[in-house]
Amino acid sequence: MVRNSLKREESLGENEFEIVKMRSQHIPFIIAIERKSFPQPWSYSLFLSELSNRMATYFVALWQGKVIGYIGMWIVWEEAHITTFAIHPAYRRKGFGEKLFTYALSYALSQGCKEVLLEVRVSNFVAQHLYRKLGFRAVGRRRGYYTDGEDAIVMKKDLRERGMGGC
């Protein structure tokens, strides 16, 4: 079971890939990835404030000690909500994002969550494909969700369903 391994920083394989809880020293590297990944990136102060948010949990993916990605979620009762997720463009389509996301889903399950929700841009087909692969399904649409007016697709994963996305 994942519960025991989540209490420590976990090494995922022999290729120098690991996942750790986000700390303040990771934020400058996360901001660099944010700027390469999103039209409206989050600020340093926003990430810093999330470190003291009791509902928030953030994980960082490291490759050979270098920050290559991150994922954040809020856990409220039995529901996790993915707040942000990105992999540095140079490390995309190599399986790192799937490993990081699966780790976060396992963590949510270990915390008693029964479902996970997220929003994704309607134009972000690559992310939508990954989320479907991990067992998410579209359950709604938020019109004008992003500051540039683009809609978001709301996706949900039921963590009680076995065999989906490694959970």
Buried (B, 14 or more C-beta within 10 A) or exposed (E): EBEEBBEEEBBBEEEEBBBBEBEEEBBEBBBEBBEEBEEEBBEBEBBEEBBEEEEBBBBBBBBEEEBBBBBBBBBEEEBBBBBBBBBBEEBBEEBBBBBBBBBBBBBBBBBEBBBBBBBBBBEBEEBBEBBBEBBBEEEEEEEEBBEEEBBBBBBBBEBEEEEBBBB
